[in-house]
Amino acid sequence: MKTVRREDDRRNRLLAVIRIEGGEWPARRVWGLYRTRGWAPNRTTARKDLQLLARRRHLIERGPENGRYYTLNHTGGA
């Protein structure tokens, strides 16, 4: 359960940063944030967190598959 809680905490912190900063969030930007704050070890984690937040409708997935980025869903989330 601790791992799930850590993952949820990380995603909630990420969503808070996205709400404050706005803009486009590709996995490389999230990974950079994670590295500087010591939140997660790799880009795959950043990508999966973005995908999960999009499935929960907090973010909107945009762009082509090889240039995917996410923006805040201003109409609300789950």
N, C-alpha and C positions, 0 to 999 in steps of 0.2 A: 503494500500500500504506500510506502514512503516514496517509491519511484513514481507512482501515479501522481501523488501530491506534488512532487518536485516538478514533474512535467506540466501539470496544470498551473502551478505557480509561475513557471517560465513563460507559458503561453499567455497567461493573464498579464504578466509584466510586459511582454512583447506587444500585446494589444493596447496596453496603456501608452506605450511609447508611440505606436502608430497613430493613436488618437491625438496625441500631443503634437507630433511632428507632421502628420499628414503625408501626402505625396505618394510616390510609387515605391513599392517594396519588393524588389527581386530577392531571391534567396541569398545572393552575395551580400546585399545590404544587411539582411537579418543576421547572416553569419558573422559579419564584421561587428555588429552590435553584440552578439553572443560572445565573441572572442574578447572584446574589450571589457565586458562585464563578467566574464567567467561563467556564463550561463549554460553553455553547451559545447561539445567537443568538435562538431563538424557541420559541413554545409548540408548534408542529408537531413540532419535534425532540423535545421532551419527550414528546409523545403517542406518537410512533413508537417511542421508546425503551421506554416502558411496554408497548406492544403487543408488541414483540419479546421483552421479558423474560417476558411472559405466554406467548407461543408457546413459549419455551424452558422453560416451567413453573416459573420462579422466582417468578412472581407469579400471583395469581388475579384475573381481571377480574370486577368486580361492578357492580351498579347499572344503571339504564336508559341508553340510548344518549346522552341529553342530560345525564346526571349520572354518567358512568362514573368509577370509581375502582378502584384496585388495592391488594391487600394481599399480604403475603408468603405464599408457599405453604410451610407448615411441614412438608409431607410430602416436600419435596425438589424439586429441579429437574434439568434435563438436564445 
